[in-house]
């Protein structure tokens, strides 16, 4: 696994939705404006705009506070989806840690895991 990629991005791929989810999970408990979220998740405003309704509708993000016209959002840790996503991240961390201890390459181990 590359050092700079998180387990969610490594497993699911480097896509805007995955980068946003990954950033929110890694920084849970903190709130961000949409602009900060774009910058921090390395995602374009257009990508975030296209995904935002889905993130709100599924209860993945929630508004935490406002000042002026700025709204801040954070990960909704009470959401069943978010809880499962965080559990999946933990399982992926364990999976990749086992790969390291067994000396397997990521590509070989994932291919064999998918065949099982």
C-alpha positions as CSV (number, residue, x, y, z in Angstrom):
1,X,0.0,0.0,0.0
2,X,1.3,3.4,-0.8
3,X,2.2,5.5,2.3
4,X,0.2,8.5,1.3
5,X,-3.1,6.8,0.5
6,X,-5.7,5.9,3.2
7,X,-7.1,2.4,3.4
8,X,-10.5,3.6,2.0
9,X,-8.9,5.2,-1.0
10,X,-6.5,2.3,-1.5
11,X,-9.4,-0.2,-1.5
12,X,-12.2,1.7,-3.3
13,X,-10.1,3.9,-5.6
14,X,-9.2,7.5,-5.8
15,X,-12.6,9.1,-6.6
16,X,-14.1,12.4,-5.3
17,X,-16.8,10.6,-3.2
18,X,-14.2,8.3,-1.6
19,X,-11.8,11.2,-0.9
20,X,-14.7,13.2,0.7
21,X,-15.8,10.2,2.8
22,X,-12.2,9.4,3.8
23,X,-11.5,13.0,4.8
24,X,-14.7,13.2,6.9
25,X,-14.0,9.8,8.6
26,X,-10.4,10.8,9.3
27,X,-11.4,14.1,10.7
28,X,-14.6,13.2,12.5
29,X,-15.6,15.4,15.3
30,X,-14.5,18.5,13.4
31,X,-16.7,20.7,11.3
32,X,-15.9,22.3,7.9
33,X,-17.4,24.6,5.4
34,X,-17.9,23.2,1.9
35,X,-15.0,25.3,0.7
36,X,-12.7,23.8,3.4
37,X,-14.0,20.3,2.6
38,X,-13.2,20.7,-1.1
39,X,-9.7,21.9,-0.4
40,X,-8.9,19.4,2.3
41,X,-10.4,16.4,0.4
42,X,-8.6,17.5,-2.8
43,X,-11.9,17.6,-4.7
44,X,-13.3,20.2,-7.1
45,X,-16.2,22.4,-6.1
46,X,-18.2,20.9,-9.0
47,X,-17.6,17.3,-7.7
48,X,-18.7,18.3,-4.2
49,X,-21.7,20.2,-5.5
50,X,-22.8,17.1,-7.5
51,X,-22.4,14.8,-4.5
52,X,-23.7,17.1,-1.7
53,X,-27.4,16.3,-2.0
54,X,-26.6,12.6,-1.7
55,X,-24.4,13.1,1.4
56,X,-27.1,15.1,3.1
57,X,-30.0,12.8,2.0
58,X,-28.2,9.7,3.3
59,X,-27.4,11.4,6.6
60,X,-23.7,11.2,6.1
61,X,-23.1,14.9,6.9
62,X,-25.0,17.2,9.1
63,X,-24.9,21.0,9.6
64,X,-23.3,21.9,12.9
65,X,-23.4,25.7,13.0
66,X,-23.5,28.9,11.1
67,X,-21.8,32.2,11.2
68,X,-22.9,34.8,8.7
69,X,-23.7,33.0,5.4
70,X,-21.2,30.3,6.2
71,X,-22.5,26.9,7.2
72,X,-20.3,24.3,8.8
73,X,-20.8,20.5,8.4
74,X,-19.3,17.4,10.0
75,X,-19.7,13.6,9.7
76,X,-22.9,12.4,11.2
77,X,-21.5,9.6,13.5
78,X,-25.0,8.6,14.6
79,X,-25.9,7.5,11.0
80,X,-26.0,3.7,10.5
81,X,-24.2,4.1,7.2
82,X,-21.4,6.1,8.8
83,X,-21.0,3.6,11.6
84,X,-20.7,0.8,9.1
85,X,-18.2,2.8,7.0
86,X,-16.1,3.4,10.1
87,X,-16.2,-0.3,11.0
88,X,-15.2,-1.2,7.4
89,X,-12.3,1.2,7.6
90,X,-11.2,-0.6,10.8
91,X,-11.4,-4.0,9.0
92,X,-9.5,-2.7,6.1
93,X,-6.7,-1.4,8.4
94,X,-6.5,-4.9,10.0
95,X,-6.5,-6.5,6.5
96,X,-3.6,-4.3,5.3
97,X,-1.7,-4.8,8.5
98,X,-2.0,-8.6,8.0
99,X,-0.6,-8.2,4.5
100,X,2.4,-6.4,5.8
101,X,3.1,-9.1,8.4
102,X,2.7,-11.8,5.8
103,X,4.9,-10.0,3.3
104,X,2.3,-10.3,0.6
105,X,1.9,-7.7,-2.1
106,X,-1.4,-5.7,-2.1
107,X,-2.3,-6.8,-5.6
108,X,-1.8,-10.5,-4.9
109,X,-3.6,-10.5,-1.6
110,X,-6.7,-8.6,-2.9
111,X,-7.0,-10.8,-5.9
112,X,-6.9,-13.9,-3.7
113,X,-9.4,-12.4,-1.2
114,X,-11.8,-11.6,-4.0
115,X,-11.6,-15.2,-5.3
116,X,-12.5,-16.7,-1.9
